Amino acid sequence: MSLGTLSLVNIVADVVLLLSALALAVIMAWQNPRRHGRAFAVCLLVFGLYALGDLLWKLARPLGYAPRAPLEAATVFYEIGILLLTLLAFAYGQLPVRLRRLLAAFSLPVGAVFLGVVVSGLLYRDFRPLSGGTYGHSLTETGQLGALMAIAHLGAVSYLLWRHDSLRSRALVLPMAILAGGIALHAVAIPLHVYAFNVLAVTVAIILIGRTLIRFEVFKPLADLNAELIVKNTELQEAARLKSQFLANMTHELRTPLNSIIGYTDMITAGIYGELNERQTDRMRRVNRNGLHLLELINAVLDLSKIEAGRLELARGRVAISPLVEAVCVEVEPRASAKGLRLMRQIPRDLPPVWADEVRAFQILEKLLANAVNFTDKGEITVGGAFDRARNEVVLSVADTGCGVEPSQRAHIFEAFMPGNARQVDPRKGAGLGLAIAHRLAALHGGRLWYDTVLGAGSTFYVALPAVADKIATAEHAPVWRQERRA
């Protein structure tokens, strides 16, 4: 038997409700596994069974079976779904506990009576074939009274939710009112009872309620958490600013007397204030060395705090490689010679200059060489260089024959205050700031810092800085190279 337009529309409405209920149940179970989400998922499954029963009722005539059983089953599931949804609205709408208990005490008995009426067969009568290919029905007087009670019940629930005046309760007013309107159009407005207004009302209502739950229990907590993170991030930035300001002030206050101590010990050692005996000279030199060491540490802490606070500005320019390397080696060579180490240079003369802050580039290379001297007891330290045409970078390397890096330290080697296991042996190795500062300064230049190491055989640290050249060196750099050669 062919189905008419009205029957097809009603069947499509049932299919849409069935698919919507199942899809929303999956979404709620996935996105909102908390108590309200699970309760709403149960409601959705019940409404899915209602849609399935109503679909079987509408297909009873084409498929040739009795229509009463699927219709009554669908009505039972519909009533259970409305009852569960009402209880969920009471709880989720945050109504007062006493009012919730009162409404539940009224709703549960009424729902039980209504279910008894449906099961006893006192709700429907006059199952008749329709021209569209399905069955129609009418309600008994008891059924009409039950429909009016359901409308009044849902209307009262909508009113109470509206009166509670909270965001959650107000969001549930419209879907509950839509459910009441669906029952009124389908059961009370007799000319419209052949249309599936109740099915459409349930579909729209569960979509609105699902949207409300996701909004208040998924998106709003995320928005609140994001706002809290923004506040915390602002507080951390302020704390970092205050820390940097404190360090800047403290280092300034510490450096001023330290410079005086270093200056006076230099003059006393030089004999300006009179001759010293050998023991006095030795002690004054120790004071001077420790003062210089402390000043170096204070400067390192200040540099690190400026980098982390984003307050370190680079004065970039063309920096020739050979003079830079030679100046750093001259600075570090006395420390290497004091340990019996050879400091080798292997810098090609035709390297292009780098686009860098000369003071900070010197600092990077000096930190790498100081690290090599600290952790090398015999052998040699070699400073090399190469031009990476593919990346347009000048890569400088510092290779030593020292102890290498322990595997447990490799993941943290560029972190601040991580001097390595050798710190336990010789406390003069440093505070663990050199590589951290060098790594951050290289990143500020848009460069890279990495290393290769063999435990017990030494390490090679590489720093890559952007070259002032295209991928192929040109005559543009010839004047700089000539200056390097003259140097």
MARROMAR-878253 format. One record per residue: residue in three letters; x, z, y of N, C-alpha, C in turn. Coordinates in steps of 0.001 Angstrom, whole numbers, plus 500000, padded with zeros to 6 digits. Each point is the difference from the previous one (the first is absolute). Layout:
<fizas>
alaXZYXZYXZY
...
</fizas>
This chain:
<fizas>
met500858500000498807499142500000501193500893500000501240
ser499676499149500971500790499941501225499626501147500914
leu500988500459500787499795501113500922499736499470501398
gly499029500624500663499706499609501365501012500554500985
thr499822499582501266500942500422501039500002501506500189
leu498796500615500025499901501441500177500698500748498874
ser499793499557498766500644500656498872501511499859500066
leu500475498829500369501450499801500111500599500893501083
val499295500122501140500503500856501076500085501448499531
asn498969500485499314500015501375499509501084500229498953
ile500202499017499125501052500111498982501377500035500662
val500201499137501006501278500006500726500230501347500669
ala498927500604500545500143501317500630500467501031498984
asp499433499958498777500446500942498966501450499770499619
val500395498749499869501390499689499637500955500479501093
val499609499774501266500852500445501110500144501519499989
leu498892500716499768500074501458499937500869500458498844
leu499839499380498822500799500383498835501490499810500268
leu500360498839500525501422499732500267500531500894501118
ser499194500216501039500450500851501120500222501429499531
ala499066500517499170500134501375499521501247500161499142
leu500229499053499098501186500101499140501290499868500808
ala500021499044500946501208499810500807500285501227500855
leu498948500555500634500194501196500825500425501204499164
ala499468500117498783500405501106499127501490499922499693
val500495498783499723501430499826499736500820500326501243
ile499534499515501158500735500248501240500050501494500320
met498873500683499837499978501425500305500879500785499040
ala499976499630498722500852500698499036501476499772500295
trp500322498859500585501409499660500284500451500558501347
gln499162499800501031500403500389501345499704501458500325
asn498961500572499400499589501339500376499680500821498755
pro501026500455499277499756500737498755499599501456500211
arg499738500403501264499597501378500242498544500228499589
arg499498501207500231498701500429499477498858499095500476
his499943499738501287498906499174500511500104498562499500
gly501220499500499898500171498644499488499536499870498559
arg500328501003499164499562499954498601498481500116499891
ala499400500874500824498545500144499970499308498706500415
phe500521499347501019499391498737500436500198498905498952
ala501129500022499304500211499020498926498960500176498895
val499633501259499686498947500246499003498667499436500492
cys499689500229501292498775499426500567499987498483499879
leu501120499399500249500092498537499927499765499512498582
leu500544500688499016499769499597498610498523500123499633
val499332501042500491498572500158499733499213498861500651
phe500355499650501228499319498881500661500321498673499319
gly501173499893499420500303498809499214499088499883498786
leu499740501135499332499051499996498874498589499675500479
tyr499644500483501200498698499650500568499901498492500217
ala501051499402500572499978498553500228499898499236498687
leu500703500495498959499934499335498703498590500088499409
gly499376501200500084498636500145499489499016499139500763
asp500133499937501330499096499176500793500193498517499691
leu501254499612499726500265498613499625499343499664498662
leu500075500927499040499346499763498703498482499940500153
trp499455500788500912498557499960500260499598498648500556
lys500796499446500895499654498710500587500201498846499017
leu500838500198498983500223498942499002499139500189498755
ala499089500971500022499202500290498807499110498814499616
arg499329499401500970499103498883499663500765498763499548
pro501076499580500697500725498822499499500602500201498621
leu500459501225499712500650500245498706499026500504498941
gly498757500301500382498950500281499040500008501387499407
tyr500165501059500807499878501356499475499144500820500966
ala499587501200499575499093500836500777500687500495501262
pro499305499967501154500667500350501262500002501485500309
arg499121500803499399499860501387500428501281500812499794
ala500610499898498816501162500837499684501166499801500974
pro500447498762500279501107499849500967499619500427501403
leu498730499801500410499590500418501342500016501519500129
glu499460500691499003500005501456500057501421500561499922
ala500863499376499184501410500435499950500675499800501351
ala499724498836500634500580499749501321499516501030501010
thr498704500360499917499452500995500931500647501366499791
val500226500380498743500664501272499713501397500029500629
phe500763498931499793501348499942500581499943499985501530
tyr498997499320500546499847499961501463499754501400500546
glu499081500731499368499683501346500463501208500929499856
ile500722499889498860501197500833499827501041499664501066
gly500172498689500275500955499591501021499645500521501372
ile498692499934500372499570500521501297500235501505500077
leu499684500710498900500182501445499988501475500378500153
leu500897499326499245501431500280500112500527499649501385
leu499517498893500547500454499586501327499543500990501065
thr498796500553499804499519501008500948500870501256499954
leu500313500457498795500861501182499869501382499734500593
leu500528498791499792501290499644500587499926500017501525
ala498875499495500555499843500000501457499960501415500541
phe499344500917499269499976501393500436501418500574500076
ala500777499748498948501343500584499932500955499312500966
tyr499995498650500000500964499278500819499649500071501482
gly498696500103500300499595500118501395500302501346500600
gln500563500914499190500431501322500460498849500806500594
leu498811499883499355498879500834500416500291501453499643
pro499368500944500680500218501419499665499695500285498530
val500737500915499419499872500276498573498589500446499640
arg499391500852500811498646500483499690498992498858500025
leu500150499088500967499089498857500074500211499073498820
arg501248499811499597500266499155498828499350500570498752
arg500126501297499830499396500618498818498483499875500027
leu499400500155501181498549499877500120499542498585499683
leu500703499009500535499635498616499744500194499637498531
ala501096500503499411500217499726498579498910500646499153
ala499597501234500381498940500682499248498675499259500099
phe499789499268501089498774499204500137500137498642499306
ser501164499367500152500176498633499497500035499939498477
leu500664500932499370500147499931498548498650500121499277
pro499148500953500334498701500043499312499141498770500269
val499982499532501259499213498804500313500515498807499212
gly501320499849499933500567498906499220499655500111498533
ala500018501226499467499648500184498584498547499636499739
val499100500378500916498593499639499837499815498484500040
phe500684499368500946499877498544500121500507499304498735
leu501111500482499452500516499407498764499002500192498862
gly499362501172499977498983500220498970498840499036500126
val499599499710501224498910499032500215500409498620499507
val501236499602500270500452498678499556500043499923498485
val500564501013499376500128499984498541498626500034499322
ser499042500670500601498668500093499393499174498738500174
gly500490499044500771499295498745500181498905500048501035
leu499998500987500894498956500141501006500374499374501342
leu501100499269500070500467499469501277499542498561500229
tyr500066499138498966499704498574500149498740499626499251
arg499352498912500493498866499414499304499948498515500355
asp499146499304499306499749498582500308501273499154499957
phe500678499970498850501117499066499822499397498604499828
arg500303499123500931499379498687499978501055498926500232
pro499810498835499339500945498898500222499861499429501410
leu501130499616500569500013499353501300500287498517499834
ser499600499248500995500206498550499906501474499636500033
gly500831500887500528501431499714500088500735500166498697
gly499320500483498929500663500091498718500335501391499556
thr499711501035500818500272501382499613498711500797500079
tyr500115501328499795498841500881500065499921500671501359
gly498749500394500348499760500864501130499330501267499522
his499867500992500885499350501243499619499391500631501227
ser499196501010499758499453500816501085500158501455499615
leu499916500886500988500169501429499778498649500670499806
thr499995501022499188498825500853499885499905500879501244
glu498908500733500129499868500927501123501104501059499948
thr500332500426498788501116500952499865501302499374500455
gly500205498719499652501206499306500412500074499833501497
gln498859499691500652499999499880501453500303501337500664
leu499421501075499432500295501321500536501492500322499847
gly500569499647498848501431500227499791500860499204500973
ala499595498752500290500742499185500964499954500618501388
leu498809500504500393499883500649501306500873501253500072
met500036500755498901500843501191499974501481499622500112
ala500406498924499336501397499561500096500345499571501421
ile499051499290500645500240499576501382500121501216500914
ala499075500967499816500050501205500823501288500787499758
his500413500059498730501223500728499663501214499370500661
leu500140498683499869501144499324500609499933500060501521
gly498778499942500558499867500131501448500433501373500481
ala499620501041499235500415501357500375501510500157499906
val500602499426498949501461500064499853500680499301501179
ser499470498838500387500579499265501134499891500826501286
tyr498877500653500196499808500802501208500966501186500035
leu500131500683498866500896501153499959501454499585500228
leu500386498870499432501359499508500232500213499666501473
trp498978499405500608500120499648501421500059501249500871
arg499219501027499655499987501221500787501301500781499876
his500708499842498875501236500774499808501066499611501014
asp499970498764500470500850499541501100501495500151499713
ser500423499502498846501430499861499717500266498530499688
leu501241499606500105500331498594499770499604499561498590
arg500266500843499028499688499634498619498496499908499775
ser499263501021500478498556499987499763499332498845500739
arg500423499731501229499421498882500749500267498663499308
ala501171499878499353500313498743499316499114499776498783
leu499404501068499448499139499866498811498539499816500356
val499621500131501262498592499876500385499480498602499716
leu500728498970500410499522498623499843499808499604498544
pro500971500237499106499752499604498610498824500729499354
met499803501295500308498869500716499416498684499470500556
ala499985499653501289498796499406500583499725498623499410
ile501035499246499698499818498680499378499383500149498615
leu500449501010499246499389500243498681498511500308500134
ala499633500842500980498583500306500220499224498749500386
gly500595499175500851499330498754500385499832499042498838
gly500983499938499115499876499135498829498841500399499101
ile499833501319499776498882500468499173498674499692500689
ala499954500200501321498752499745500728499600498532499906
leu500935499096500188499668498575499943499625499552498603
his500655500569499006499772499534498636498781500649499340
ala499756501274500293498954500726499275498734500211500812
val500111500156501301498837500343500822499398498776500655
ala500856499088500512499487498765500604499604499042498869
ile498722500037499633499518499279498810500313498512500035
pro499854499305501127500296498555499973501472499687499723
leu500873500997500157501442499756499853500569500549498701
his499144500514499102500529500690498832500683499068499004
val499779498705500147500658499070499064501437499703500421
tyr500384500436501177501366499767500483500872501214499664
ala501261499743499707500919501062499556500627500714501196
phe499118500571500879500522500709501162500765501252499608
asn499535500685498929500707501201499573501401499681499505
val500151498869499307501325499582499522500922499687501181
leu499473499258500968500816499670501175500353501260500795
ala499042500933500098500267501233500735501099500810499332
val499964500100498664501043500733499294501360499331500204
thr500029498668499951501271499275500185500609500301501361
val499180499869501050500508500260501354500402501464500158
ala499188500926499447500275501429500169501305500410499330
ile500241499552498764501230500424499325501232499392500662
ile499854498800500559501138499417500721500314500826501240
leu498953500405500742500227500817501201500578501366499650
ile499487500608498938500523501319499615501444499879499513
gly500288498945499213501380499791499562500940499795501166
arg499544499243501007500823499802501205500247501324500708
thr498965500856500069500153501298500653500999500884499253
leu499893500030498667500924500831499223501434499527500161
ile500212498700499917501369499474500137500529500267501402
arg499107499875500989500439500226501381500444501441500221
phe499178500961499529500279501403500297500943500653499006
glu500106499469498777500832500663498993501255499216499648
val500106498760500467501208499218499731500680499619501308
phe499287499263500856500618499500501214500228501095501038
lys499003500900500177500166501045501012501146500950499656
pro500120500467498727501181500820499694501312499273500250
leu500013498688499693501226499238500270500260499910501498
ala498918499782500779500170499945501454500457501349500545
asp499405501089499476500420501339500438501457500268499627
leu500368499583498776501388500183499575500950499180500857
asn499574498763500342500830499160500852500162500623501383
ala498892500549500533500089500665501306500916501221499926
glu499901500747498886500872501155499829501464499582499889
leu500233498883499291501374499503499890500534499556501355
ile499118499388500816500430499591501338500399501220500820
val499178501059499905500320501229500739501312500592499501
lys500154500064498661501238500544499438501201499160500402
asn499813498662499986501105499120500374500384500213501463
thr498972500189500853500280500278501406500763501317500144
glu499570500998499225500695501291500052501431499874499506
leu500198499199498927501365499811499503500872499264501005
gln499401498986500663500766499288501020500382500933501146
glu499058500854500383500300500950501061501077500987499547
ala499882500447498730501025500910499478501362499317499958
ala500018498702499589501271499261499982500562499847501406
arg499099499762500974500468499871501386500594501318500496
leu499284501090499699500511501300500429501303500340499299
lys500088499629498687501250500250499270501149499222500626
ser499726498716500307501060499179500594500396500540501369
gln498983500432500782500308500559501312500816501284499866
phe499604500826499018500746501241499772501437499700499591
leu500162499043499064501353499667499556500824499424501136
ala499364499166500824500741499419501121500457501093500969
asn499082500933500293500366501080500913501070500907499392
met499812500335498714500942500903499356501380499364499854
thr500000498723499607501307499352499843500713499893501338
his499221499775501056500630499973501320500577501370500349
glu499219501055499718500473501350500300501190500389499134
leu500054499477498771501112500330499113501244499173500326
arg499760498726500366501170499148500250500774500430501248
thr499294500502500998500696500388501243501040501093499751
pro499641501116499368501061500995499731501013499518498976
leu499571499163499034500954499493499005501067499136500658
asn499575499143500923500981499166500699500987500869500777
ser499499501095500568500915500915500710500978500641499023
ile499485500434498839500875500610499000501068499016499548
ile499558498763499715500963498988499535501025499698501083
gly499502499886501255500934499694501094501021501112500228
tyr499517501236500000500927501119500230500978500165498838
thr499531499797498752500945500120498878501042498897500049
asp499604498801500461500990498929500179501068500409501015
met499545500557501111500965500384501039500875501174499548
ile499379500973499299500800501140499525501034499537498983
thr499583499112499089500938499486498998501124499204500655
ala499668499283501079501018499204500700500954500870500815
gly499749501311500097500918500898500703499765500098501477
ile498849499550500491499749500042501441499917501441500502
tyr499466500888499178499858501397500402501116500895499427
gly501063499370499579501117500769499475500278499657498552
glu501195500392499586500423499677498647499289500900498983
leu499699499404498825499392500724498886500977500056498842
asn499892501043499227500822500010498796499340499122498935
glu500684499838498886499526499067498966498642500407499444
arg499804501282499793498724500459499436498862499786500986
gln500233500285501286498967499788501010499643498514500138
thr501018499155499949499734498564500091499147499525498832
asp500337500491498808499219499609498820498539500420500132
arg499765501220500491498628500484500130499225499214501060
met500662499678501098499316499239501046499674498584499524
arg500890499425499195499701498671499463498814500045499033
arg499903501106499250498853500155499111498702500113500801
val500070500761501097498810500105500863499626498627500548
asn500988499241500400499754498672500550499386499072498949
arg500556500024498778499466499129498931498557500368499660
asn499735501299499891498643500418499682499025499683501130
gly500486500112501227499147499615501124499661498525499977
leu501011499163499705499737498556499898499047499691498849
his500183500711498872499104499779498869498561500392500353
leu499840501125500669498663500449500392499388499044501019
leu500805499499500913499495499042500982499544498713499315
glu500760499563499021499610498798499254498672500219499267
leu499835501183499417498755500309499300498822500049500965
ile500195500601501166498926500061500990499605498604500459
asn500979499151500241499703498619500406499242499249498907
ala500366500251498744499314499330498892498544500450499916
val499751501294500134498620500500499978499201499423501159
leu500595499901501161499316499424501150499674498529499767
asp500956499251499479499736498583499709498868499840498996
leu500029500811498942498958499906498977498627500334500577
ser499930501034500829498716500366500596499494498906500928
lys500874499350500743499588498899500873499483498817499194
ile500672499684498899499559498880499169498633500296499412
glu499816501205499445498731500330499373498870500064501009
ala500283500367501235498975500062501037499775498656500669
gly500781498975499631499847498679500594500477499933501433
arg500912500867500376500474500060501383501388499392500176
leu500566499482498923501342499423500099499873498520500350
glu500503499620501153499945498614500444501363499346499794
leu499947498749499575501225499247499738500334499100501184
ala501260500004500408500486499081501032500691498846499296
arg499218499014499600500532498920499168500842499019500805
gly500941499442499306500847498970500568500820499345498906
arg500845499025500402500884499330499044501195500919499725
val500137500371498744501073500915499603500926499264499034
ala501250499836500399500982499347499137500389500930498851
ile500189499438498827500183500814498799501409500584499899
ser500998499152500156501377500464499773500394501157500924
pro499758499919501323500324501162500849499204501239499621
leu498737499821499599499176501139499599500600500692498785
val500354499218498976500551500573498776501347500669500290
glu500814499350500813501314500569500304499855501329500751
ala499064500071500937499808501239500760499539501133499078
val499106499688499080499522501031499079501137500448499080
cys500787499042499504501101500359499095501047500864500703
val500280499687501260500950500819500764499474501428500134
glu498682500135500150499389501319500129500091500795498696
val499795499324498886499897500697498716501344500110499296
glu500966499138500360501254499933499249500754501330499927
pro500037500800501049500711501292499847499404500877498903
arg498678500021499861499380500803498945500326499450498621
ala500048498661499900500358499395498717501460500277499657
ser500870499871500973501428500238499749500256501456499626
ala499242500917500586500188501412499676499702500283498531
lys499153499176499372499692500173498574500831499061499118
gly500926499239500619500834499085499226499270498737499587
leu498988499596500737499211498808499668500472498823500843
arg499980498816499421500314498765500722498700499395500519
leu500022499593501266498826499382500615500287498524500194
met499294499157499234500248498558499986498926499261500798
arg500400498919500697499056499135500709500022498617499359
gln498832499483499703499864498643499462498855499307500729
ile500197499781501288498969499422500847500374498553500321
pro499195499019499613500281498610500384499985499854501523
arg500887499171500501500122499846501450498884499163500603
asp499290499219499168498986499101500548498582500557499869
leu499863501298499824498653500566499929499315499886501359
pro498743499591500031499280499976501283499715501422500470
pro499751500171501279499653501336500495498602500409499516
val499702501259500153498682500505499624499233500362501265
trp498672499981499876499133500380501113499637501472499797
ala500743500879500678499872501426499710500411500814501212
asp499679501284499928500498500973500950501406500384499541
glu501016499706500829501386500176499565500302501450499643
val499463500940500783500254501418499729499383500397498662
arg498786499538499752499320500368498761500585499258498800
ala500431498758500188500668499290498907501311500699499630
phe500741500451501017501202500798499754499633501259499213
gln498894500632500385499584501233499348499648499757498531
ile499317498896499707499651499691498608501255499865499154
leu500928499180500478501216499754499230500842501266499891
glu500038500789501064500773501251499959499411500969498983
lys498654500070499903499369500879499017500336499556498574
leu499999498693499767500315499498498655501459500296499635
leu500910499800500958501408500282499723500236501503499823
ala499346500821500811500153501454499857499476500462498639
asn498899499413499556499471500338498676500990499611498908
ala500617498817500150500981499561499004501207500935499973
val500474500424501165501149500914500060499645501347499382
asn498781500479500278499599501317499493499966500045498480
phe499572498910499371499783500020498557501044499188499231
thr501140499776500621501098499328499317501240500888500095
asp500591500332498863501169500881499986501306499242499823
lys499932498805499417501219499190499852499609498535499892
gly500943499154500347499745498570499928499911499397501386
glu499002499161500223499914499277501263498543499766500387
ile499830499702501258498694499651500552500152498632500645
thr499095499090499675500106498616500466498771499643500814
val500229499498501203498919499518500865499986498478499921
gly498897499433499561499883498553499872498846499464500815
gly499903498676500066498924499362500747499735498607499488
ala498760499534500177499619498658499591498784499582500813
phe499779498679500081498858499447500721498994499465498993
asp498817500567500000498921499541499124499202498942500755
arg500285498734499684499348498919500730498499499938499725
ala499605500342498784498584499912499648499156500963500830
arg500520501184500225499260501007500771500453500078501464
asn501006499240500353500575500059501340500408501435500344
glu500792500617499110500442501369500173501501500089499756
val500621500907500715501384500382499714499942501258499142
val500620499934498824499972501113499060501375500652499993
leu500064501247500416501227500775499959499939500945498804
ser501135500198499349500047500853498809501111501022500137
val499752501169499436500996501078499944500096500429498542
ala501117499649499360500202500311498583501034501106499863
asp499716500964499118500938501088499775500281500140498507
thr500976500802499682500359500284498602499728501460499688
gly498897500495500533499694501409499865499208500329498758
cys499189501051500088499320500546498826498713499277499659
gly499498499130500885498728499346499737498826500920500293
val498811499515499751498770500749500297499348500415498693
glu499700501276499891499313500511498819498629499334499849
pro499566499682498775498672499382499817498872500825500592
ser500099501330499956498928500844500533499922499944501524
gln501086499532500659500029499961501459499666498631500563
arg499924498979499162499914498639500520498690499719500721
ala498904500599499535498706499746500639499888500689501353
his500881500963500286499886500793501227501224499846500897
ile500836499025499734501295499961500676499867499735501499
phe498920499309500409499831499708501422499062500994500688
glu499669501094499331499195501033500628500904500963500768
ala499432500597501028500778500933500822500325501274499223
phe501151500558500265500474501248499401500099499899498481
met500448498831499504500239499801498570501447499587499805
pro500943500934500042501416499645499933500507499701498607
gly499175500145498966500461499687498647500571501222499299
asn500311499825498702500456501149499212501401500456500406
ala500771499119500626501344500413500409499965501046501107
arg498850500148500641499842501025501030500264501396499430
gln499651500176498736500197501298499389501492500305499810
val500792498951499931501436500188499772500745500197501310
asp499688499178500983500710500036501276498989500046501136
pro499798501142500631499004500094501065500361499206501234
arg501211499455500082500380499201501161499571498549499878
lys499288499669498925499555498612499841499005499598501071
gly499321500935500599499030499672501030498634500545499651
ala499068499863500960498654500543499825499057499000499359
gly500453498807499698499127499017499369499189499188500982
leu500511499837501241499272499236501017500576498606500215
gly501247499769499578500661498733500322499278498794499455
leu499722499982498684499338498845499398498564499883500486
ala499328501134500241498625499947500505499954499338501367
ile500931500367500873500034499397501336500367498522499907
ala501003499666499183500405498600499856498850499147499477
his499272500515499026498873499261499425498919499738501044
arg499679501011500797498960499838501016500455499094501136
leu501249500102500379500510499118501055500022498543499543
ala500358499762498757499970498625499487498579499452500026
ala499016500833499618498609499556500024499539499720501427
leu500437500814500976499638499753501392500526498657500495
his501126499572499483500565498702500375499326498836499270
gly499079500309499108499424498935499171500906499618498856
gly500929500881499662500945499720498924499688500808498749
arg500976500086499117499816500671498713501254500793499669
leu499814501031499183501116500794499502499738500309498535
trp500940499659499145499853500256498572501388500252499402
tyr500033500260498707501287500346499398500008499647498515
asp501192499872499478500272499907498563500944501152499647
thr499840500552498831500853501125499627500232500015498500
val501162500477499621500343500248498597500519501430499948
leu499330500850499216500362501401499964501450500168499533
gly500797500664500823501402500230499693500922498875500414
ala499452498864500477500843498851500362499821499569501445
gly499118500630500732499861499659501406498665499361500349
ser499812499778501303498757499431500528500337498970501056
thr499082499075500211500107499017501074498697500012500786
phe500092500298501276498822500001500871500017498733500844
tyr498823499388500140499854498750500748499022500227501146
val500340499446501153499070499993501122499900498562500507
ala498773499514500131499755498640500477499365500089501381
leu500592499324500981499494499963501363499732498560500402
pro498974499763500825499667498622500392501126499350500796
ala500325498791499617501089499272500650499478499228501202
val500860499808501001499668499167501150500391498576499634
ala499241499404499112500324498658499504498814499481499238
asp499954498680499864499056499408499076500548500184498603
lys499366499356499039500469500154498627501380499386499819
ile500408499152500934501338499409499954500717500388501280
ala501197500545499870500773500390501181500319498762500829
thr499900500118501330500232498860500894501113500332500977
ala500330499017500846501072500178500980499615501000501081
glu498705500382500029499543500975500988500776501303499902
his500491500313498784500679501269499778501509499896500126
ala500496498820500265501454499822500053500674500899501029
pro499437500148501223500662500908500949500105501424499479
val498971500470499319500058501348499445501080500094498944
trp500069498975499130501013500032498936501398499986500596
arg500178499225501093501330499947500628500340501393500565
gln498997500673500578500263501349500480500395500924498865
glu499340499854498839500339500806498840501431499714499544
arg500356498718499992501351499651499539501043500591500953
arg499726499895501313500953500575500974500098501505499791
ala498833500639499719500036501444499751500819500323498776
</fizas>
